[in-house]
């Protein structure tokens, strides 16, 4: 029952959570992408998730129900606006850190080790030097090219000529035949300076 809930090592876990979330969201994400809105959302969601998980772990509440609750909250929160894969990954990372830190019973040394590995993985895998030679851009064409679907290699070459870069691939996200427009994600090699 909640009446027998003791703080125990919750303040220490909260401290680990805040430090780890700050490194992930402010130290890595914000320094690389400068998106204030996502930083605010991810950091506050982390704090809220930690609080709710700390209370839920003190009462009888199944883990599956807890994850279901957070899945619903995440969908509700993020549904109003489209966000990129990188943004959703950092957002999920922030929530994951809260989950790792809030669940009691795991020795603090293991919590610290797992959080350190998560942060190290995020630092290395999203480091600008890893994939610096390639980039992506969303474009809208004011005319649907007939070979966009039927001749992908020709379309890739045409995009390379139009954009002045070596297009590695593209992904059509929408074809609008009424307005004769195509939306696509284009992935290209950055020109060498």
C-alpha positions in Angstrom: 0.0 0.0 0.0 1.0 3.6 -0.5 1.0 4.3 3.3 4.1 2.1 3.7 6.0 3.8 0.9 9.4 4.9 2.0 11.6 7.2 0.0 14.6 4.9 0.3 17.0 5.6 -2.5 14.4 7.5 -4.6 16.2 10.8 -4.3 19.4 9.2 -5.5 17.6 7.6 -8.4 16.0 10.9 -9.2 19.4 12.6 -9.2 20.8 10.0 -11.6 17.7 10.4 -13.8 18.1 14.2 -13.9 21.8 14.1 -14.6 21.4 11.5 -17.4 18.4 13.2 -18.9 20.3 16.6 -18.9 23.2 15.0 -20.7 21.0 13.3 -23.3 18.5 16.1 -24.0 20.6 19.3 -23.3 24.2 18.0 -23.8 23.6 15.9 -26.9 20.3 16.7 -28.6 20.1 20.5 -28.1 23.8 21.1 -28.9 23.3 19.2 -32.2 19.8 20.2 -33.3 18.8 23.4 -31.3 15.2 22.4 -31.0 14.0 24.1 -27.8 10.4 22.7 -28.0 11.5 19.1 -28.0 14.1 19.8 -25.3 11.4 21.2 -23.1 8.9 18.4 -23.9 11.4 15.6 -23.4 12.9 16.9 -20.2 9.5 17.6 -18.6 8.1 14.3 -19.8 11.1 12.6 -18.2 10.5 14.2 -14.8 6.7 13.4 -15.0 7.4 9.8 -16.0 9.9 9.4 -13.2 7.3 10.7 -10.7 4.5 8.5 -12.0 6.7 5.4 -12.2 7.9 6.0 -8.7 4.4 6.0 -7.3 3.2 3.1 -9.5 6.1 1.0 -8.3 5.0 1.6 -4.7 1.5 0.3 -5.3 0.1 -2.9 -6.9 0.0 -2.0 -10.5 1.2 -4.3 -13.3 4.2 -3.4 -15.4 2.2 -4.0 -18.6 -0.5 -1.6 -17.4 2.2 1.0 -16.7 3.7 0.7 -20.1 0.3 0.8 -21.7 -0.4 4.1 -19.8 2.8 5.6 -21.1 2.2 4.5 -24.6 -1.2 6.2 -24.6 0.3 9.3 -23.0 3.1 9.4 -25.6 0.7 9.0 -28.5 -1.6 11.7 -27.1 1.3 14.1 -26.5 3.0 13.5 -29.9 0.0 13.1 -32.1 -0.7 16.8 -32.7 2.4 17.4 -34.7 4.7 15.4 -36.9 8.1 14.9 -35.5 11.2 13.4 -37.1 12.7 10.0 -36.3 15.6 11.6 -34.5 13.3 13.7 -32.3 11.1 10.7 -31.4 14.3 8.7 -30.6 15.6 11.3 -28.2 12.1 11.7 -26.7 12.0 7.9 -26.2 15.5 8.0 -24.8 14.4 10.6 -22.2 11.5 8.4 -21.1 13.6 5.3 -21.1 16.1 6.9 -18.7 13.2 7.8 -16.4 12.0 4.1 -16.5 15.5 2.8 -15.9 16.0 5.1 -12.9 12.6 4.9 -11.3 12.0 1.2 -10.9 13.1 0.2 -7.4 14.9 -3.0 -6.7 17.6 -2.7 -9.3 20.9 -2.0 -7.6 22.1 1.6 -8.1 25.4 0.3 -9.7 23.4 -1.4 -12.4 21.2 1.7 -12.9 24.3 3.8 -13.3 26.0 1.4 -15.7 22.9 1.0 -17.9 22.3 4.8 -18.0 26.0 5.4 -18.8 25.8 2.8 -21.7 22.6 4.4 -23.0 24.3 7.9 -23.0 27.5 6.5 -24.6 25.5 4.8 -27.3 23.5 8.0 -28.1 26.7 10.0 -28.1 28.5 7.7 -30.5 25.7 6.7 -32.8 24.3 10.2 -33.3 27.8 11.9 -33.5 28.0 14.2 -36.5 31.3 12.6 -37.6 29.6 9.2 -38.0 27.4 10.0 -41.0 28.7 13.4 -41.9 29.1 12.6 -45.6 25.4 12.1 -46.1 22.3 14.1 -45.4 18.6 14.2 -46.2 16.1 16.8 -47.2 12.3 16.9 -47.8 11.4 18.4 -51.1 8.2 19.2 -53.0 8.2 19.0 -56.8 5.7 21.2 -58.6 5.3 18.5 -61.3 5.1 14.8 -61.0 7.8 13.1 -63.0 6.4 10.1 -64.8 9.5 8.1 -64.1 9.3 8.7 -60.3 7.8 5.2 -59.8 8.5 3.4 -63.0 12.2 4.3 -63.5 13.7 4.9 -60.1 17.3 5.1 -61.4 16.5 7.7 -64.0 14.6 9.7 -61.3 17.6 9.5 -59.0 19.8 10.9 -61.8 17.3 13.7 -62.5 17.2 14.6 -58.9 21.0 14.7 -58.7 21.1 17.1 -61.7 18.3 19.3 -60.3 19.8 19.5 -56.8 23.5 19.6 -57.8 24.4 16.7 -55.4 24.9 13.0 -55.6 21.5 11.6 -54.7 21.9 8.2 -53.2 18.2 7.4 -52.8 14.8 9.0 -52.5 11.5 8.1 -50.9 8.2 9.3 -52.3 5.9 10.4 -49.4 3.0 11.8 -51.3 1.7 12.1 -54.9 -0.9 14.8 -55.5 -2.3 14.4 -59.0 -4.9 17.1 -58.5 -2.2 19.8 -57.9 0.5 17.9 -59.9 2.9 17.8 -56.9 5.2 15.1 -55.5 6.6 15.2 -52.0 9.7 13.2 -51.2 12.6 12.6 -48.9 15.9 12.8 -50.8 19.1 11.3 -49.3 22.3 12.6 -50.8 26.1 12.8 -50.3 27.3 16.1 -49.1 29.7 17.8 -51.5 33.3 17.8 -50.4 34.8 21.2 -49.7 
